[in-house]
Amino acid sequence: MSKQVIEIQIYEYDSQEEMNKEKQKKENQQKEKIHHNVLKASLLEIEGEKRTIREWADLFGISITTLRNRIESGWDKSKLHLPPGSIRHTNPPRKKISA
């Protein structure tokens, strides 16, 4: 039988005011995180036309994940629209290691 370790954090506040400040701080951090995610949904410009990644993915008929992966992998913007599997990536030959 394995034992589970549970980590518990106990916060002690001297006053209700300190507790409220801590709660407000956490809420602000969450808002900043949401704001950061909204910024990630910025526009992508291809051939002078700006759209969100979701809009481009819908237009190209590919998933958002596929499009994001292509962008993060450094694909040329002119090839982002190609269907999955249409580009064959060739790796350089492996070096032989002599024993």
C-alpha positions in Angstrom: 0.0 0.0 0.0 1.5 3.4 -1.0 1.2 6.5 1.1 0.1 9.8 -0.4 1.9 12.9 0.6 -0.4 15.9 0.9 1.1 19.3 1.2 -1.0 21.8 3.1 -0.3 25.5 3.4 -1.6 27.3 6.4 -1.9 31.1 6.2 -2.1 33.1 9.4 -3.3 36.7 9.2 -3.2 39.2 11.9 -6.3 40.9 10.6 -9.2 40.6 8.2 -7.6 43.5 6.3 -4.4 41.4 5.6 -6.5 38.5 4.5 -8.4 40.7 2.1 -5.2 42.2 0.7 -3.9 38.7 0.0 -7.1 37.7 -1.7 -7.0 40.9 -3.8 -3.4 40.2 -4.7 -4.3 36.7 -6.0 -7.3 38.1 -7.9 -5.0 40.7 -9.6 -2.5 37.9 -10.5 -5.3 35.9 -12.1 -6.5 39.0 -14.0 -2.9 39.6 -15.3 -2.7 36.0 -16.4 -6.0 36.3 -18.3 -4.8 39.6 -19.9 -1.6 37.8 -21.0 -3.6 35.1 -22.6 -5.7 37.7 -24.4 -2.5 39.2 -25.8 -1.4 35.8 -27.0 -4.5 35.9 -29.2 -2.9 38.8 -31.2 -3.2 39.2 -34.9 -1.1 37.3 -37.4 -0.4 39.1 -40.6 0.0 37.2 -43.8 0.3 39.0 -47.2 -0.9 42.2 -45.6 -4.1 40.7 -44.1 -4.4 40.6 -40.3 -6.5 37.9 -38.6 -6.4 35.9 -35.4 -4.8 32.5 -35.4 -8.3 31.0 -35.0 -9.5 32.8 -38.1 -6.5 31.8 -40.1 -6.9 28.1 -39.0 -10.5 28.1 -40.0 -9.7 29.7 -43.3 -6.9 27.2 -44.0 -9.0 24.2 -42.8 -6.5 23.1 -40.2 -6.6 23.0 -36.5 -5.4 25.9 -34.3 -2.9 23.6 -32.7 -1.4 22.7 -36.0 -1.2 26.3 -37.0 0.4 27.3 -33.7 2.9 24.5 -33.9 3.9 25.6 -37.4 4.3 29.2 -36.3 6.4 28.2 -33.3 8.5 25.9 -35.4 9.4 28.8 -37.7 7.5 27.8 -40.8 7.5 30.2 -43.7 4.2 32.2 -43.7 3.6 31.2 -47.3 3.5 27.5 -46.3 1.3 27.8 -43.2 -1.9 27.0 -45.2 -0.7 23.6 -46.5 -2.6 20.5 -45.4 -0.9 18.3 -42.7 1.6 15.8 -44.2 2.1 17.8 -47.4 5.7 18.8 -46.5 8.3 16.2 -46.0 11.1 17.2 -43.7 14.4 15.6 -44.4 16.9 15.2 -41.6 20.6 15.2 -42.3 22.2 11.7 -42.3 23.3 10.6 -38.9 27.0 10.4 -38.1 28.3 6.9 -37.7 30.0 6.3 -34.4 32.9 3.9 -34.5 33.5 1.8 -31.5 
